[in-house]
Amino acid sequence: MTNLDAVSAWRASNSSWGVWCTDAGAWSADFERKYAREVERLGYSSLWIPENPSSKESLVHAGLLLSMTETLTIGTGITSVWARDAVAAHNGAQALAEAYDGRFVLGLGVSHRVLNAARGYEYATPYTTMSEYLSALSAATYDAPRAATAMPVVIGALRDKMMALGAEKADGAHTYMVTTEHTAHARSVLGAQPLLIVEQSYVLADDEVEARRLARAHLSWYLGQPNYQSSLQAQGFSESDIANGGSDHLVDSLVAWGSADEVEARVSAHLAAGADQVLLHPVFGTPDEQIDALRTMATRLSLTPS
C-alpha cells in the first residue's frame, strides 16, 4: 500500500525535473563528484543511477553520490531484486535514508534476462518475484535508527500488472523508454496517489540524420531485450518498428531530439500526462558534453543554479 507520508514528503521536496545517467557506474569517483555536484548546482532535484553486473553496486554507489552532494535526491533506477535479498536491500536503503534524510529513493526492478544470466540466475516469474520481494521488504525489521522522513520505494514497471503492483505494494513506479501516451496510461493504472517517475532520453541536434543515428545508438541494446520488445508492442509499435535499429517513428517517439525548445516540449508533455518528475537523460557525446547538454536544458527550463 502506498506510504502517503513518504510520497507527500517526496513531492514537497522535489521539483518536476531530475536527471538519469546511464554511464555513472563506469566513471571514476572523481568525475562522478564533478558530475553530481554540477547536476545539483544547476537546480535539478534528483539524480538516478542504474545497476548491472559489471558496474558499481547500487546502494554503495548511491551512498557515494549522497556523500558528494548536499541537497540532491539520489534514486536507484534500478536496484536489482536478484542481486541481494530483500532484508539486505531494506537495511542498506534504511541506512542511507537515515544518514541522508529525505534524499534517497529506493527504486527496485527485475532487470533483464541477459543481466540475470550474468549473475547466474534464471529470469523466471518476474512478477511473482517482485511481489514476494516487496512483501519481504515490508516485513523486514530494522533495529538501527530510522530516517525522520519516510523513504519512498518505487519499482521499475512498464506493463499494467507490474505498475499496479507498484501502487499496491510500493509507492509508485519508475518508467524507462516510454512515450508520453504511456505516461498517461501509467497514471491511470497507478491512480492519483503513487509516484510516477519517468525517464526521457534526448539528443540536442538539429540534423535529423545525425540525431537519429545517435538515438539509435542509445536504443540498440534495449531493442534486443524481450521485455522492452513486449513493452513497445503494448505501446502500439509493430515488430517492423522495432526491427533493424528501430523505425524513424519509434526512434522519434522514444528519444526527444532537436533544439532545447523541442526537448522541453516533450518532457513537459510527460508532466501534463501525469508524471511527478521527468528525468532528463542526455544520450550523446562525451561525459563533459552530457554535462553541457544538462546545462542547456537547465537554462531552457529556468532552473535556479545554486
N, C-alpha and C positions, 0 to 999 in steps of 0.2 A: 504494500500500500504506500502511496506517495507520502513522504515525510513533508508536511506542509511547512514546518519550521525551517527545514533545510532549503526548500525551494524558495520560500519567501526571503530568506536571508541572502541567497544567491542572487535573486532578482534585484534586491535592494543595493547590492554592492557591485554588480557587473553591468557594463554597458551592452549595447547591441553588437559590438564589434570585438572579435578576437582574432587570433592567428593560429593556423595549423601548419606544422612544419614536418615534412617527411624526413628531412635529412639530418635533423638534430642529433639523432643517435649515432651518427657516423662522424660527428665533429669532435674536435678536442674540447676539453673543458674551458680552455682559454677563449676559443672562438665562441662557444656557447654563451659564455659570460657576456661577451660583446653583443651577441645577437639578442639575448634575452633582455638585457638592460636597454637596448635600443627599442625593442618592442614595447617595453614598459614606458620608456621616455616619450615615445610617440603618442601614447594615450590609448593603446589597445588594452583591454581589461583582462585578457586571458591568452595563454599560450598552450596549445595542445600538442602532445607528442605521441608517436606510435610505439609499438613494441614488436620485434620479430626475433627469431632465434639467434641472429648474428649481430644484434645491436645491444645497446645498454639495457640492463634490466629496468623495467619501467618505474618501479617505486623508488629505487635508488636514484634513477635519472630525475624523477620529479623532485626528490629531495635536494639534489644538486641545484636544479633550477630555482627552487624556492629559496635556497640559501644565497643565491646570486642576485636576487631581486628583493624589492621591499613591499610592493603592493600587488604585483601581478598574480592572478589566479593561474594555477597550473592544472591542466586536465590530462588524463591519460586516454589516448584515443587509438588503440585500446590496451588495457592490461588483459593479457590472455588468461582465460579461466583454466587453460591446460598447463600453464607454466608454474602454478602454485595452488595449493588447496585454499579453500575459502577462509579458513581460520588465519592462515598466513597473510592472505590479502587483506582481511579485515584488520588484523593487528598492525600491519605495516601502514595501511591507509589511516587508521586512527592515530598512529604516532605522528604522521605528517600533519594531519588535521589539527592536532593539539599544539604542535610546535609552531605551526603557521596558521593561526586561527582564521577561518573563513577564506583561505586561499587555495584549497585543494579540492578537486573533484575527482572521484574515482570513477573512471569510465571502464567498464568491463566488456569483453567480447569473446566470441567463439573463434575468432581468427579465420584462417583459411586451411583447406585440406593440405596443401603443399607445405605450409609452415608447420602444421601439426606433425606431419610426417618427419620433418627435420628434427622435431623434439622426440620422435619415437612413439607418437600417439596416433591412433586411428581417429579420423574425423567422423565420429558416429553420433547420432542423435543430438545434434547441436541444441535444439530447443529444449529437450529434456535435461541435457547437461546444464544449460544456463538456468533453467527453472530450479533445479536441485541446488545449484551453486548459490543462487540468491537466497534460497531458504536457509542454507547452511551459514551464509554470511549474516543473515538476520539473527540467527540463533547463537552466534559466537559470543562468548563472554570476553570481557576486556577489563583487567584489574588495574591498569595504569590510568593516570589522569586523562580525561576526555576533553575535547575542544569545547570552548564556551559556545561556539556556533556549530550547529549540526552540519555534518558533511553530506553533500548530495552524492548519490550513486546513480549513474546513468548507464545504459547498455547500448552497445553498437547494434543498430537494428535497421533493416531495410524493408522487410516484408511485414504484413499486417500482424501475424501471430507473434513475432518477436517484439514488435512495437507495443502491442497490447500487454505483453509481459513486462515491458518497461514501465508501464503505468500501474500494473497490478502489484509487482514485487520490488520495484525500484522507484527512482524519482524522475524517470523520463528516458529519452532516447538521444543518441548521437548518430546522425546520419552522415554518409560519405558518398560522394559521386552520385548525386541525385539532381533531378530537375526541380524547378520551382513548383511544378504541379505535384510532384511527390511530397514536397513540404506541406502543401495544403492538405493533401490526403493524410499525411502523417499526423498533422494536428487534429484532424477529425477522428483518427483512430485513438490517439492518446487522450483526447479530451482537453479541457482548458487548464487543468492544474499542473500536470507534469511538465518538466523542462523539455524543450526541443532545441538541440544544438546542431547546427547544420554547417558542414564544410563546403566551401566553394572555391575550386581551383580557378586560377586566372593567368592570362598572358597579356602583358602590355605590349602590343604590336599591332600596327595598322595594316600591314601587308597580310592579306588573308592566307596566302600560301605559306608564309613563314609562321604565322600564328597557329595555323592548323598543324603544321609539322611539329612544332613544339608541344602542342596539346596532345597530339597522337603519341609522342614520345613518353609523355606522362601517363597516358591511358593504357599503353600497350600491355603492361603486366596484368593490370586489373581485368582487361577484356578477355584474358585467358583463364580467369578463375571462374569455376562453375557457379559459385554463389552470386558473383556480380553479373554473370550472364543471365541467371534466372531473375535477379532483381531488375535488370534492364528490360527484359522481356515483359515483366509485370508492369513496368513503366510505359510500355507501349512500343518499344523498339523491336524490330524484327531481327531474325537471325542474320539477314544480309546487312542490316545496320551495324551489327556487332562484328561481323567478319572482316578480315583484311585491314585491320587497323582502325576500323570504325568509319561509318559514312560521315559525310560532312554534316548531315542533320544531327547525328549522335554527338559528334565532336562539339558542334556549336551549342548543343543543348546542355552538355555537361561541363564544358570549360568556357568560362567567360573570357572573351578576348576583344582587343581593340583599345580604345582610349580609356583613361581613368573614368570618364563620364559613363561609358558603356559598361564597364565593370561595376561601377556603383549602381547602375540601374538594375543589374542582375542581383546583386546582393540585397538591395532594397526590396526587390520582389520577393525574396525569401522571407524577409521580415513581414511584409504585407500578407504573406501566405500563412503566417503563424509561428515562424521561428522566434525563439527568445534571443538567440545570438547566432550570428553568422561568422564563421571562421575563415578569414581570407588566407588563401593558400597559393602563393606565387610558385609556379611550377616551371620556371625557365631561368636560364642564366646561372652565373656563379653565386656562391653564398652572399657575397657583397652586393651583387646585382639584385638578389632577392630582398635584401635589406632596403635597397634603393626603391624597389617596387612597393614595399610596405610604406616607405616614406611618402611616395607619390599618392598612394591611396589614403594615407592618414590626412594629407592636405585636402584631398577631394572630399573626405568625409567630415572635415572640420573638427578632427580630434584635437585635443588640447595637450601639446607636449609639456612634459614636466621639466 
